[in-house]
Amino acid sequence: MSTTPTRVARPELSSSSGAYMILIAATASIGGLLFGYDTGIIASALTPLSAQFGLDKTMEQIVVSSILVGCAVGALGCGAPTDRFGRRRVVAVVAVLFAVAALLSATTHATWSLILFRFLLGLAVGGASQAIPVYVSELAPRAKRGGLVTTFQLAVIVGILVSSISGILLVHRQDSWRWMIAFGAVPALVLAVGMLFLPESPRYLLRRGREDEARAVLSRVRPPTANLDSEIAEIREVEEADARNKGSRSELFSPRVRPALVAGLGVAIFCQITGVNAIIYYAPTILAGAGFTGTRGLWAGLLNSVALLVMTIVGMVLVERWGRRALLLRFIPLSVVALLVLAFSFSGETSSAPWLTVVGMVAFMAFNGGSLSVAVWLVMSEIFPLRVRGRAASLAAAAVWLADLLVSLTTLTLVQNLGARSTFLVFAVISLAAYAFTYAAVPETKGRSLEEIEKSLDDGTFAPRAHHQNSAA
C-alpha cells in the first residue's frame, strides 16, 4: 500500500484548483443570496405592501409565512431529485423557478396571488437550501470543506444586507415593495446560467457508475499531487459496505442513521427557534417599540445585517480553526447574554433604554448568526451517509423552514400577549437548550472526510458521548 495517501488525504488546494473550487462555491452560493434576500426583503416591504393591500396583523403573518411553507415543501421535495438527477441540475431548475416567481410576486395585484407566488418563491429557496450545501460539500476537499460550504451562509447574510439597503433606498418610491421583490430575479438568472458551466458532484457520479467523469471532476478541484485513486477508493469502500441499503425511507430512519438524523434535525430546529429570524423579519416592528420609527427603524435594523455579515465571516474562519461543535459551544452562551440584555431593555411593549435595545439585538444577531447560522448548513451537508444524503439533507432543510414558519407565525403574537421582555426571555431559555443539545448530540466533523464521518455511524462513535465512552474503553 502506498504511503502517500496519508500525506495527501487532506491536500491544500493548488492555485488553479483552489481558484476553480472557490468559483464553484461562489457561483452555487448565489442561491444563498437569493435565500437571504427574499426572506429578508419582507421586513422592508411589509409596511408599504400592507398599506396597499390593507392587511391586518394576521394577514401580515400569513404573507410573511407563505414563502416559508414553500421552503419546507421545496426542501422536502428536492431530496429525491438531487439523488436521481444530480445536485447541479436541481440547483439550475430552482434558480429559474425563483426568477419567474419573483417577477410574478412583484406584479400581482391580489392578496391571494401574492401568497401563492411567494409560496412558489419558497419552493425555489427550499430546494436551493437543500441542494447547494450538499453539492459544495461533496466537491470540496476535507481541509477546506468548512469554509467553502459556509460560503452559502455568507451569501445568505449578504442577501439579507442587500435587502436592508434596498429597503432604505426604495422606501419612498411608488410601489416600492414591487421593486424590492422584483430585484431578486436578477441573481436568480445569474445562478441558472452559472450552473450550466459547473461540474456535477463526483460522489453522485460514482454512485451512478460514471467513474471516469468523477475522476475528471476531482482532477480539476484537487492539486496535481493529490492521490485520486485513494479518494475514489475511500468513496467506493463506503459505497460497497453500504450496498445492502437502498437509500430508502426505512434506511433514513434506521438505528444506524438515527444519531446523524437527530443531530442534523436538532441543529436545524434550534437555528430557527432561538430567535434570529424573528428579529430579521420583525426588526422594524420591534424597534418601533423602542422609539425607532420610519427610516430610523430601517437604519437601526441595518446594523443587524452588518453584524450578521461580519460575524458570519468570523464564523467561517473559526469553524475551520476551532471546529463546528466548538464554535457552537463558545458562542451560544454569549448569545444568551445578549438576549438577556435585550429582554431587560424592555418594560412591557416599550423600551426604557432604546440604545440598549439596539446593542442587545445586534449582539444577539452577531453571536447567534456567527454560530448556529454558520454551522447549520455545514453540519447537515457533512453528517449523513451518502446513500441517504439527499433525502436526509432534504428533511433537515425542511426542519429549518418549518421551525422558521413557527417563529414567523408566533413572534408578533408572543410580543403582543407576553410583552417583548418575556418573549426574549423565552428565546434565551431555548438557546440554553440548544447549548445542552450541542454538547450531547453534535459531533466534531472538522478535518474528517465524509467517509470517515459515515464510518463513525457504523462503529458507534458518532455522538460525542459515545465517542468519549469508546475512547475511555
Contacts in CASP RR format, 6 or more apart in sequence:
PFRMAT RR
TARGET T0000
AUTHOR 0000-0000-0000
METHOD contacts of the structure
MODEL  1
MSTTPTRVARPELSSSSGAYMILIAATASIGGLLFGYDTGIIASALTPLS
AQFGLDKTMEQIVVSSILVGCAVGALGCGAPTDRFGRRRVVAVVAVLFAV
AALLSATTHATWSLILFRFLLGLAVGGASQAIPVYVSELAPRAKRGGLVT
TFQLAVIVGILVSSISGILLVHRQDSWRWMIAFGAVPALVLAVGMLFLPE
SPRYLLRRGREDEARAVLSRVRPPTANLDSEIAEIREVEEADARNKGSRS
ELFSPRVRPALVAGLGVAIFCQITGVNAIIYYAPTILAGAGFTGTRGLWA
GLLNSVALLVMTIVGMVLVERWGRRALLLRFIPLSVVALLVLAFSFSGET
SSAPWLTVVGMVAFMAFNGGSLSVAVWLVMSEIFPLRVRGRAASLAAAAV
WLADLLVSLTTLTLVQNLGARSTFLVFAVISLAAYAFTYAAVPETKGRSL
EEIEKSLDDGTFAPRAHHQNSAA
2 227 0 8 1.000
2 230 0 8 1.000
4 227 0 8 1.000
4 230 0 8 1.000
5 227 0 8 1.000
5 230 0 8 1.000
8 225 0 8 1.000
8 226 0 8 1.000
8 227 0 8 1.000
8 230 0 8 1.000
9 142 0 8 1.000
9 227 0 8 1.000
9 230 0 8 1.000
9 231 0 8 1.000
9 449 0 8 1.000
10 141 0 8 1.000
10 142 0 8 1.000
10 143 0 8 1.000
10 447 0 8 1.000
11 141 0 8 1.000
11 143 0 8 1.000
11 222 0 8 1.000
11 223 0 8 1.000
11 225 0 8 1.000
11 226 0 8 1.000
12 143 0 8 1.000
12 144 0 8 1.000
12 223 0 8 1.000
13 21 0 8 1.000
13 141 0 8 1.000
13 144 0 8 1.000
13 221 0 8 1.000
13 222 0 8 1.000
13 223 0 8 1.000
14 223 0 8 1.000
14 224 0 8 1.000
17 220 0 8 1.000
17 221 0 8 1.000
17 222 0 8 1.000
17 223 0 8 1.000
18 221 0 8 1.000
20 220 0 8 1.000
20 221 0 8 1.000
21 139 0 8 1.000
21 140 0 8 1.000
21 141 0 8 1.000
21 144 0 8 1.000
21 148 0 8 1.000
21 221 0 8 1.000
22 148 0 8 1.000
24 136 0 8 1.000
24 139 0 8 1.000
24 198 0 8 1.000
24 199 0 8 1.000
24 221 0 8 1.000
25 136 0 8 1.000
25 140 0 8 1.000
25 148 0 8 1.000
25 149 0 8 1.000
25 151 0 8 1.000
25 152 0 8 1.000
26 151 0 8 1.000
27 191 0 8 1.000
27 194 0 8 1.000
27 195 0 8 1.000
27 198 0 8 1.000
28 91 0 8 1.000
28 132 0 8 1.000
28 135 0 8 1.000
28 136 0 8 1.000
28 152 0 8 1.000
28 191 0 8 1.000
28 195 0 8 1.000
28 198 0 8 1.000
29 132 0 8 1.000
29 136 0 8 1.000
29 151 0 8 1.000
29 152 0 8 1.000
29 154 0 8 1.000
29 155 0 8 1.000
30 95 0 8 1.000
30 155 0 8 1.000
30 187 0 8 1.000
30 190 0 8 1.000
30 191 0 8 1.000
31 91 0 8 1.000
31 95 0 8 1.000
31 98 0 8 1.000
31 128 0 8 1.000
31 132 0 8 1.000
31 152 0 8 1.000
31 155 0 8 1.000
31 187 0 8 1.000
31 188 0 8 1.000
31 191 0 8 1.000
32 128 0 8 1.000
32 129 0 8 1.000
32 132 0 8 1.000
32 152 0 8 1.000
32 153 0 8 1.000
32 155 0 8 1.000
32 156 0 8 1.000
32 159 0 8 1.000
33 155 0 8 1.000
33 156 0 8 1.000
33 158 0 8 1.000
33 159 0 8 1.000
33 162 0 8 1.000
33 187 0 8 1.000
34 95 0 8 1.000
34 98 0 8 1.000
34 124 0 8 1.000
34 125 0 8 1.000
34 128 0 8 1.000
34 159 0 8 1.000
34 184 0 8 1.000
34 187 0 8 1.000
34 188 0 8 1.000
34 191 0 8 1.000
35 125 0 8 1.000
35 126 0 8 1.000
35 128 0 8 1.000
35 129 0 8 1.000
35 155 0 8 1.000
35 156 0 8 1.000
35 159 0 8 1.000
36 155 0 8 1.000
36 156 0 8 1.000
36 157 0 8 1.000
36 158 0 8 1.000
36 159 0 8 1.000
36 160 0 8 1.000
36 163 0 8 1.000
37 159 0 8 1.000
37 160 0 8 1.000
37 162 0 8 1.000
37 163 0 8 1.000
37 183 0 8 1.000
37 184 0 8 1.000
37 187 0 8 1.000
38 67 0 8 1.000
38 98 0 8 1.000
38 102 0 8 1.000
38 121 0 8 1.000
38 122 0 8 1.000
38 125 0 8 1.000
38 163 0 8 1.000
38 181 0 8 1.000
38 184 0 8 1.000
39 67 0 8 1.000
39 68 0 8 1.000
39 125 0 8 1.000
39 160 0 8 1.000
39 277 0 8 1.000
39 280 0 8 1.000
39 281 0 8 1.000
40 159 0 8 1.000
40 160 0 8 1.000
40 163 0 8 1.000
40 164 0 8 1.000
40 280 0 8 1.000
40 281 0 8 1.000
41 163 0 8 1.000
41 166 0 8 1.000
41 167 0 8 1.000
41 180 0 8 1.000
41 181 0 8 1.000
41 184 0 8 1.000
42 63 0 8 1.000
42 64 0 8 1.000
42 67 0 8 1.000
42 281 0 8 1.000
43 163 0 8 1.000
43 164 0 8 1.000
43 280 0 8 1.000
43 281 0 8 1.000
43 282 0 8 1.000
43 283 0 8 1.000
43 284 0 8 1.000
44 163 0 8 1.000
44 164 0 8 1.000
44 166 0 8 1.000
44 167 0 8 1.000
44 168 0 8 1.000
44 170 0 8 1.000
44 171 0 8 1.000
44 177 0 8 1.000
44 180 0 8 1.000
44 284 0 8 1.000
44 298 0 8 1.000
45 167 0 8 1.000
45 176 0 8 1.000
45 177 0 8 1.000
45 180 0 8 1.000
45 181 0 8 1.000
46 60 0 8 1.000
46 63 0 8 1.000
46 64 0 8 1.000
46 177 0 8 1.000
46 284 0 8 1.000
47 284 0 8 1.000
48 171 0 8 1.000
48 175 0 8 1.000
48 176 0 8 1.000
48 177 0 8 1.000
49 55 0 8 1.000
49 63 0 8 1.000
49 114 0 8 1.000
49 177 0 8 1.000
50 59 0 8 1.000
50 60 0 8 1.000
52 175 0 8 1.000
52 177 0 8 1.000
53 59 0 8 1.000
53 111 0 8 1.000
53 114 0 8 1.000
55 63 0 8 1.000
55 111 0 8 1.000
57 412 0 8 1.000
57 416 0 8 1.000
59 111 0 8 1.000
60 412 0 8 1.000
61 408 0 8 1.000
61 409 0 8 1.000
61 412 0 8 1.000
61 413 0 8 1.000
62 115 0 8 1.000
63 111 0 8 1.000
63 114 0 8 1.000
63 115 0 8 1.000
63 118 0 8 1.000
64 281 0 8 1.000
64 408 0 8 1.000
65 405 0 8 1.000
65 408 0 8 1.000
65 409 0 8 1.000
66 114 0 8 1.000
66 115 0 8 1.000
66 116 0 8 1.000
66 118 0 8 1.000
66 119 0 8 1.000
67 118 0 8 1.000
67 119 0 8 1.000
67 121 0 8 1.000
67 122 0 8 1.000
67 125 0 8 1.000
68 122 0 8 1.000
68 401 0 8 1.000
68 402 0 8 1.000
68 404 0 8 1.000
68 405 0 8 1.000
68 408 0 8 1.000
69 119 0 8 1.000
69 122 0 8 1.000
69 401 0 8 1.000
69 405 0 8 1.000
70 119 0 8 1.000
70 120 0 8 1.000
70 121 0 8 1.000
70 122 0 8 1.000
70 123 0 8 1.000
70 125 0 8 1.000
70 126 0 8 1.000
70 401 0 8 1.000
71 122 0 8 1.000
71 123 0 8 1.000
71 125 0 8 1.000
71 126 0 8 1.000
71 127 0 8 1.000
71 129 0 8 1.000
71 398 0 8 1.000
71 400 0 8 1.000
71 401 0 8 1.000
71 404 0 8 1.000
71 405 0 8 1.000
72 126 0 8 1.000
72 398 0 8 1.000
72 401 0 8 1.000
72 402 0 8 1.000
72 405 0 8 1.000
73 119 0 8 1.000
73 122 0 8 1.000
73 123 0 8 1.000
73 398 0 8 1.000
74 122 0 8 1.000
74 123 0 8 1.000
74 124 0 8 1.000
74 126 0 8 1.000
74 127 0 8 1.000
74 130 0 8 1.000
74 398 0 8 1.000
75 126 0 8 1.000
75 127 0 8 1.000
75 129 0 8 1.000
75 130 0 8 1.000
75 394 0 8 1.000
75 395 0 8 1.000
75 397 0 8 1.000
75 398 0 8 1.000
75 400 0 8 1.000
75 401 0 8 1.000
76 394 0 8 1.000
76 395 0 8 1.000
76 398 0 8 1.000
77 127 0 8 1.000
77 394 0 8 1.000
78 90 0 8 1.000
78 94 0 8 1.000
78 126 0 8 1.000
78 127 0 8 1.000
78 130 0 8 1.000
78 131 0 8 1.000
78 394 0 8 1.000
79 130 0 8 1.000
79 131 0 8 1.000
79 390 0 8 1.000
79 391 0 8 1.000
79 393 0 8 1.000
79 394 0 8 1.000
80 390 0 8 1.000
80 391 0 8 1.000
80 394 0 8 1.000
81 90 0 8 1.000
82 90 0 8 1.000
82 130 0 8 1.000
82 131 0 8 1.000
82 134 0 8 1.000
82 390 0 8 1.000
82 394 0 8 1.000
83 204 0 8 1.000
83 247 0 8 1.000
83 389 0 8 1.000
83 390 0 8 1.000
83 391 0 8 1.000
86 200 0 8 1.000
86 201 0 8 1.000
86 204 0 8 1.000
87 131 0 8 1.000
87 132 0 8 1.000
87 134 0 8 1.000
87 135 0 8 1.000
87 138 0 8 1.000
87 200 0 8 1.000
87 201 0 8 1.000
87 204 0 8 1.000
88 135 0 8 1.000
88 195 0 8 1.000
88 198 0 8 1.000
88 199 0 8 1.000
88 200 0 8 1.000
88 201 0 8 1.000
89 195 0 8 1.000
90 127 0 8 1.000
90 131 0 8 1.000
91 128 0 8 1.000
91 131 0 8 1.000
91 132 0 8 1.000
91 135 0 8 1.000
91 191 0 8 1.000
91 195 0 8 1.000
92 191 0 8 1.000
92 192 0 8 1.000
92 194 0 8 1.000
92 195 0 8 1.000
92 196 0 8 1.000
94 123 0 8 1.000
94 124 0 8 1.000
94 125 0 8 1.000
94 126 0 8 1.000
94 127 0 8 1.000
94 128 0 8 1.000
94 131 0 8 1.000
95 124 0 8 1.000
95 128 0 8 1.000
95 188 0 8 1.000
95 189 0 8 1.000
95 191 0 8 1.000
95 192 0 8 1.000
95 195 0 8 1.000
96 188 0 8 1.000
96 189 0 8 1.000
96 192 0 8 1.000
97 120 0 8 1.000
97 123 0 8 1.000
97 124 0 8 1.000
98 121 0 8 1.000
98 124 0 8 1.000
98 125 0 8 1.000
98 128 0 8 1.000
98 184 0 8 1.000
98 185 0 8 1.000
98 188 0 8 1.000
98 191 0 8 1.000
99 184 0 8 1.000
99 185 0 8 1.000
99 188 0 8 1.000
99 189 0 8 1.000
99 192 0 8 1.000
100 120 0 8 1.000
100 185 0 8 1.000
101 117 0 8 1.000
101 118 0 8 1.000
101 120 0 8 1.000
101 121 0 8 1.000
101 122 0 8 1.000
101 123 0 8 1.000
101 124 0 8 1.000
102 121 0 8 1.000
102 181 0 8 1.000
102 182 0 8 1.000
102 184 0 8 1.000
102 185 0 8 1.000
102 188 0 8 1.000
103 182 0 8 1.000
103 185 0 8 1.000
104 113 0 8 1.000
104 117 0 8 1.000
104 120 0 8 1.000
105 114 0 8 1.000
105 117 0 8 1.000
105 118 0 8 1.000
105 120 0 8 1.000
105 121 0 8 1.000
105 181 0 8 1.000
105 182 0 8 1.000
106 178 0 8 1.000
106 179 0 8 1.000
106 181 0 8 1.000
106 182 0 8 1.000
106 185 0 8 1.000
107 178 0 8 1.000
107 182 0 8 1.000
108 114 0 8 1.000
108 117 0 8 1.000
124 188 0 8 1.000
126 397 0 8 1.000
126 398 0 8 1.000
126 401 0 8 1.000
127 397 0 8 1.000
129 377 0 8 1.000
129 397 0 8 1.000
129 400 0 8 1.000
129 401 0 8 1.000
130 390 0 8 1.000
130 393 0 8 1.000
130 394 0 8 1.000
130 397 0 8 1.000
130 398 0 8 1.000
132 152 0 8 1.000
133 149 0 8 1.000
133 152 0 8 1.000
133 377 0 8 1.000
133 378 0 8 1.000
133 380 0 8 1.000
133 381 0 8 1.000
133 393 0 8 1.000
134 201 0 8 1.000
134 381 0 8 1.000
134 389 0 8 1.000
134 390 0 8 1.000
134 393 0 8 1.000
135 201 0 8 1.000
136 148 0 8 1.000
136 149 0 8 1.000
136 151 0 8 1.000
136 152 0 8 1.000
136 381 0 8 1.000
137 145 0 8 1.000
137 148 0 8 1.000
137 149 0 8 1.000
137 378 0 8 1.000
137 381 0 8 1.000
137 382 0 8 1.000
137 450 0 8 1.000
138 201 0 8 1.000
138 202 0 8 1.000
138 203 0 8 1.000
138 204 0 8 1.000
138 389 0 8 1.000
138 450 0 8 1.000
139 199 0 8 1.000
139 201 0 8 1.000
139 202 0 8 1.000
139 217 0 8 1.000
139 221 0 8 1.000
140 146 0 8 1.000
140 148 0 8 1.000
140 149 0 8 1.000
140 221 0 8 1.000
141 221 0 8 1.000
141 222 0 8 1.000
141 226 0 8 1.000
142 447 0 8 1.000
142 448 0 8 1.000
142 449 0 8 1.000
142 450 0 8 1.000
143 447 0 8 1.000
144 320 0 8 1.000
145 378 0 8 1.000
145 382 0 8 1.000
145 447 0 8 1.000
146 316 0 8 1.000
146 319 0 8 1.000
146 320 0 8 1.000
146 324 0 8 1.000
146 378 0 8 1.000
146 446 0 8 1.000
147 316 0 8 1.000
147 319 0 8 1.000
147 320 0 8 1.000
147 378 0 8 1.000
149 377 0 8 1.000
149 378 0 8 1.000
149 381 0 8 1.000
149 382 0 8 1.000
150 312 0 8 1.000
150 315 0 8 1.000
150 316 0 8 1.000
150 319 0 8 1.000
150 374 0 8 1.000
150 377 0 8 1.000
150 378 0 8 1.000
151 316 0 8 1.000
152 377 0 8 1.000
153 312 0 8 1.000
153 316 0 8 1.000
153 373 0 8 1.000
153 374 0 8 1.000
153 376 0 8 1.000
153 377 0 8 1.000
153 378 0 8 1.000
154 309 0 8 1.000
154 312 0 8 1.000
154 313 0 8 1.000
154 316 0 8 1.000
156 373 0 8 1.000
157 305 0 8 1.000
157 308 0 8 1.000
157 309 0 8 1.000
157 312 0 8 1.000
157 369 0 8 1.000
157 373 0 8 1.000
158 309 0 8 1.000
160 280 0 8 1.000
160 305 0 8 1.000
160 308 0 8 1.000
161 302 0 8 1.000
161 305 0 8 1.000
161 306 0 8 1.000
161 308 0 8 1.000
161 309 0 8 1.000
163 180 0 8 1.000
163 305 0 8 1.000
164 298 0 8 1.000
164 301 0 8 1.000
164 302 0 8 1.000
164 304 0 8 1.000
164 305 0 8 1.000
165 302 0 8 1.000
166 179 0 8 1.000
166 180 0 8 1.000
166 183 0 8 1.000
167 176 0 8 1.000
167 180 0 8 1.000
167 298 0 8 1.000
168 295 0 8 1.000
168 298 0 8 1.000
168 299 0 8 1.000
168 302 0 8 1.000
170 176 0 8 1.000
170 179 0 8 1.000
170 180 0 8 1.000
171 295 0 8 1.000
171 298 0 8 1.000
173 179 0 8 1.000
199 217 0 8 1.000
199 220 0 8 1.000
199 221 0 8 1.000
200 213 0 8 1.000
200 217 0 8 1.000
201 217 0 8 1.000
202 213 0 8 1.000
202 214 0 8 1.000
202 215 0 8 1.000
202 217 0 8 1.000
202 218 0 8 1.000
202 235 0 8 1.000
203 214 0 8 1.000
203 235 0 8 1.000
203 386 0 8 1.000
203 450 0 8 1.000
205 211 0 8 1.000
205 213 0 8 1.000
205 214 0 8 1.000
205 217 0 8 1.000
206 214 0 8 1.000
206 232 0 8 1.000
206 235 0 8 1.000
206 236 0 8 1.000
206 239 0 8 1.000
207 239 0 8 1.000
207 386 0 8 1.000
207 387 0 8 1.000
211 232 0 8 1.000
214 232 0 8 1.000
215 228 0 8 1.000
215 232 0 8 1.000
218 226 0 8 1.000
218 228 0 8 1.000
218 231 0 8 1.000
218 232 0 8 1.000
219 228 0 8 1.000
222 228 0 8 1.000
222 231 0 8 1.000
234 449 0 8 1.000
234 451 0 8 1.000
235 386 0 8 1.000
235 451 0 8 1.000
237 451 0 8 1.000
238 385 0 8 1.000
238 386 0 8 1.000
238 451 0 8 1.000
238 454 0 8 1.000
238 455 0 8 1.000
239 386 0 8 1.000
239 387 0 8 1.000
241 458 0 8 1.000
242 385 0 8 1.000
242 386 0 8 1.000
242 387 0 8 1.000
242 454 0 8 1.000
245 251 0 8 1.000
245 254 0 8 1.000
245 385 0 8 1.000
245 387 0 8 1.000
245 388 0 8 1.000
246 387 0 8 1.000
247 387 0 8 1.000
247 388 0 8 1.000
247 391 0 8 1.000
249 391 0 8 1.000
251 257 0 8 1.000
251 387 0 8 1.000
251 388 0 8 1.000
252 261 0 8 1.000
252 388 0 8 1.000
252 391 0 8 1.000
252 392 0 8 1.000
252 395 0 8 1.000
253 261 0 8 1.000
256 385 0 8 1.000
256 457 0 8 1.000
256 458 0 8 1.000
257 384 0 8 1.000
257 385 0 8 1.000
257 388 0 8 1.000
257 392 0 8 1.000
257 457 0 8 1.000
259 441 0 8 1.000
259 457 0 8 1.000
259 460 0 8 1.000
259 462 0 8 1.000
259 463 0 8 1.000
259 466 0 8 1.000
260 383 0 8 1.000
260 384 0 8 1.000
260 385 0 8 1.000
260 392 0 8 1.000
260 457 0 8 1.000
260 462 0 8 1.000
261 384 0 8 1.000
261 392 0 8 1.000
261 395 0 8 1.000
261 396 0 8 1.000
262 441 0 8 1.000
263 379 0 8 1.000
263 383 0 8 1.000
263 441 0 8 1.000
263 442 0 8 1.000
263 443 0 8 1.000
263 462 0 8 1.000
263 463 0 8 1.000
264 379 0 8 1.000
264 380 0 8 1.000
264 383 0 8 1.000
264 396 0 8 1.000
264 399 0 8 1.000
264 442 0 8 1.000
265 395 0 8 1.000
265 396 0 8 1.000
265 399 0 8 1.000
266 399 0 8 1.000
266 437 0 8 1.000
266 441 0 8 1.000
267 328 0 8 1.000
267 372 0 8 1.000
267 375 0 8 1.000
267 376 0 8 1.000
267 379 0 8 1.000
267 380 0 8 1.000
267 396 0 8 1.000
267 438 0 8 1.000
267 442 0 8 1.000
268 376 0 8 1.000
268 380 0 8 1.000
268 396 0 8 1.000
268 397 0 8 1.000
268 399 0 8 1.000
268 400 0 8 1.000
268 403 0 8 1.000
269 399 0 8 1.000
269 400 0 8 1.000
269 403 0 8 1.000
270 372 0 8 1.000
270 430 0 8 1.000
270 431 0 8 1.000
270 433 0 8 1.000
270 434 0 8 1.000
270 437 0 8 1.000
270 438 0 8 1.000
271 372 0 8 1.000
271 373 0 8 1.000
271 375 0 8 1.000
271 376 0 8 1.000
271 400 0 8 1.000
271 403 0 8 1.000
272 400 0 8 1.000
272 403 0 8 1.000
272 404 0 8 1.000
272 406 0 8 1.000
272 407 0 8 1.000
273 403 0 8 1.000
273 406 0 8 1.000
273 407 0 8 1.000
273 427 0 8 1.000
273 430 0 8 1.000
274 335 0 8 1.000
274 368 0 8 1.000
274 372 0 8 1.000
274 427 0 8 1.000
274 430 0 8 1.000
274 431 0 8 1.000
274 434 0 8 1.000
275 368 0 8 1.000
275 407 0 8 1.000
275 411 0 8 1.000
275 427 0 8 1.000
275 430 0 8 1.000
276 364 0 8 1.000
276 365 0 8 1.000
276 368 0 8 1.000
276 369 0 8 1.000
276 372 0 8 1.000
276 373 0 8 1.000
277 404 0 8 1.000
277 407 0 8 1.000
277 408 0 8 1.000
278 407 0 8 1.000
278 408 0 8 1.000
278 411 0 8 1.000
278 427 0 8 1.000
279 286 0 8 1.000
279 304 0 8 1.000
279 361 0 8 1.000
279 364 0 8 1.000
279 365 0 8 1.000
280 304 0 8 1.000
281 408 0 8 1.000
281 411 0 8 1.000
282 411 0 8 1.000
282 412 0 8 1.000
282 415 0 8 1.000
283 297 0 8 1.000
283 300 0 8 1.000
283 301 0 8 1.000
283 304 0 8 1.000
283 361 0 8 1.000
284 292 0 8 1.000
284 294 0 8 1.000
284 297 0 8 1.000
284 298 0 8 1.000
284 301 0 8 1.000
285 412 0 8 1.000
285 415 0 8 1.000
286 357 0 8 1.000
286 361 0 8 1.000
286 415 0 8 1.000
286 420 0 8 1.000
287 296 0 8 1.000
287 297 0 8 1.000
287 300 0 8 1.000
287 301 0 8 1.000
287 357 0 8 1.000
287 358 0 8 1.000
287 361 0 8 1.000
288 294 0 8 1.000
288 297 0 8 1.000
289 349 0 8 1.000
289 350 0 8 1.000
289 351 0 8 1.000
289 420 0 8 1.000
290 345 0 8 1.000
290 346 0 8 1.000
290 350 0 8 1.000
290 351 0 8 1.000
290 354 0 8 1.000
290 357 0 8 1.000
290 358 0 8 1.000
291 350 0 8 1.000
291 351 0 8 1.000
291 354 0 8 1.000
292 300 0 8 1.000
292 354 0 8 1.000
292 358 0 8 1.000
300 358 0 8 1.000
301 361 0 8 1.000
303 358 0 8 1.000
303 361 0 8 1.000
303 362 0 8 1.000
304 361 0 8 1.000
304 362 0 8 1.000
304 365 0 8 1.000
307 362 0 8 1.000
307 363 0 8 1.000
307 365 0 8 1.000
307 366 0 8 1.000
308 365 0 8 1.000
308 366 0 8 1.000
308 369 0 8 1.000
308 370 0 8 1.000
308 373 0 8 1.000
310 366 0 8 1.000
311 365 0 8 1.000
311 366 0 8 1.000
311 367 0 8 1.000
311 369 0 8 1.000
311 370 0 8 1.000
312 369 0 8 1.000
312 370 0 8 1.000
312 373 0 8 1.000
312 374 0 8 1.000
314 370 0 8 1.000
315 327 0 8 1.000
315 370 0 8 1.000
315 371 0 8 1.000
315 374 0 8 1.000
316 374 0 8 1.000
318 327 0 8 1.000
319 327 0 8 1.000
319 374 0 8 1.000
319 375 0 8 1.000
319 378 0 8 1.000
319 446 0 8 1.000
320 446 0 8 1.000
322 330 0 8 1.000
322 446 0 8 1.000
323 444 0 8 1.000
323 445 0 8 1.000
323 446 0 8 1.000
324 375 0 8 1.000
324 378 0 8 1.000
324 379 0 8 1.000
324 442 0 8 1.000
324 444 0 8 1.000
324 445 0 8 1.000
324 446 0 8 1.000
325 438 0 8 1.000
325 442 0 8 1.000
325 443 0 8 1.000
325 444 0 8 1.000
325 445 0 8 1.000
325 464 0 8 1.000
326 444 0 8 1.000
327 370 0 8 1.000
327 371 0 8 1.000
327 374 0 8 1.000
327 375 0 8 1.000
328 371 0 8 1.000
328 372 0 8 1.000
328 375 0 8 1.000
328 434 0 8 1.000
328 435 0 8 1.000
328 438 0 8 1.000
328 442 0 8 1.000
329 435 0 8 1.000
329 438 0 8 1.000
329 439 0 8 1.000
330 371 0 8 1.000
331 367 0 8 1.000
331 368 0 8 1.000
331 370 0 8 1.000
331 371 0 8 1.000
332 367 0 8 1.000
332 368 0 8 1.000
332 371 0 8 1.000
332 372 0 8 1.000
332 431 0 8 1.000
332 434 0 8 1.000
332 435 0 8 1.000
332 438 0 8 1.000
333 435 0 8 1.000
334 363 0 8 1.000
334 367 0 8 1.000
335 363 0 8 1.000
335 364 0 8 1.000
335 367 0 8 1.000
335 368 0 8 1.000
335 369 0 8 1.000
335 371 0 8 1.000
335 431 0 8 1.000
336 428 0 8 1.000
336 431 0 8 1.000
336 432 0 8 1.000
336 435 0 8 1.000
337 363 0 8 1.000
338 360 0 8 1.000
338 361 0 8 1.000
338 363 0 8 1.000
338 364 0 8 1.000
338 366 0 8 1.000
338 367 0 8 1.000
338 368 0 8 1.000
339 360 0 8 1.000
339 364 0 8 1.000
339 424 0 8 1.000
339 425 0 8 1.000
339 427 0 8 1.000
339 428 0 8 1.000
339 431 0 8 1.000
340 424 0 8 1.000
340 425 0 8 1.000
340 428 0 8 1.000
341 356 0 8 1.000
341 359 0 8 1.000
341 360 0 8 1.000
341 363 0 8 1.000
342 357 0 8 1.000
342 360 0 8 1.000
342 361 0 8 1.000
342 364 0 8 1.000
342 424 0 8 1.000
343 420 0 8 1.000
343 421 0 8 1.000
343 422 0 8 1.000
343 423 0 8 1.000
343 424 0 8 1.000
343 425 0 8 1.000
343 428 0 8 1.000
344 421 0 8 1.000
345 351 0 8 1.000
345 352 0 8 1.000
345 353 0 8 1.000
345 354 0 8 1.000
345 356 0 8 1.000
345 357 0 8 1.000
345 360 0 8 1.000
346 352 0 8 1.000
346 357 0 8 1.000
346 419 0 8 1.000
346 420 0 8 1.000
346 421 0 8 1.000
346 424 0 8 1.000
347 421 0 8 1.000
348 419 0 8 1.000
348 420 0 8 1.000
348 421 0 8 1.000
349 415 0 8 1.000
349 416 0 8 1.000
349 419 0 8 1.000
349 420 0 8 1.000
351 357 0 8 1.000
351 420 0 8 1.000
368 431 0 8 1.000
372 434 0 8 1.000
376 400 0 8 1.000
379 442 0 8 1.000
379 445 0 8 1.000
380 392 0 8 1.000
380 393 0 8 1.000
380 396 0 8 1.000
380 397 0 8 1.000
381 393 0 8 1.000
382 445 0 8 1.000
382 450 0 8 1.000
382 453 0 8 1.000
383 443 0 8 1.000
383 445 0 8 1.000
383 453 0 8 1.000
383 462 0 8 1.000
384 390 0 8 1.000
384 392 0 8 1.000
384 393 0 8 1.000
385 392 0 8 1.000
385 454 0 8 1.000
385 457 0 8 1.000
386 450 0 8 1.000
386 454 0 8 1.000
411 423 0 8 1.000
414 422 0 8 1.000
414 423 0 8 1.000
414 426 0 8 1.000
415 423 0 8 1.000
418 426 0 8 1.000
439 464 0 8 1.000
440 463 0 8 1.000
440 464 0 8 1.000
440 465 0 8 1.000
441 463 0 8 1.000
441 464 0 8 1.000
442 464 0 8 1.000
443 453 0 8 1.000
443 456 0 8 1.000
443 462 0 8 1.000
443 463 0 8 1.000
443 464 0 8 1.000
443 467 0 8 1.000
444 464 0 8 1.000
445 453 0 8 1.000
453 462 0 8 1.000
456 462 0 8 1.000
456 467 0 8 1.000
459 470 0 8 1.000
460 466 0 8 1.000
460 470 0 8 1.000
461 467 0 8 1.000
461 470 0 8 1.000
END
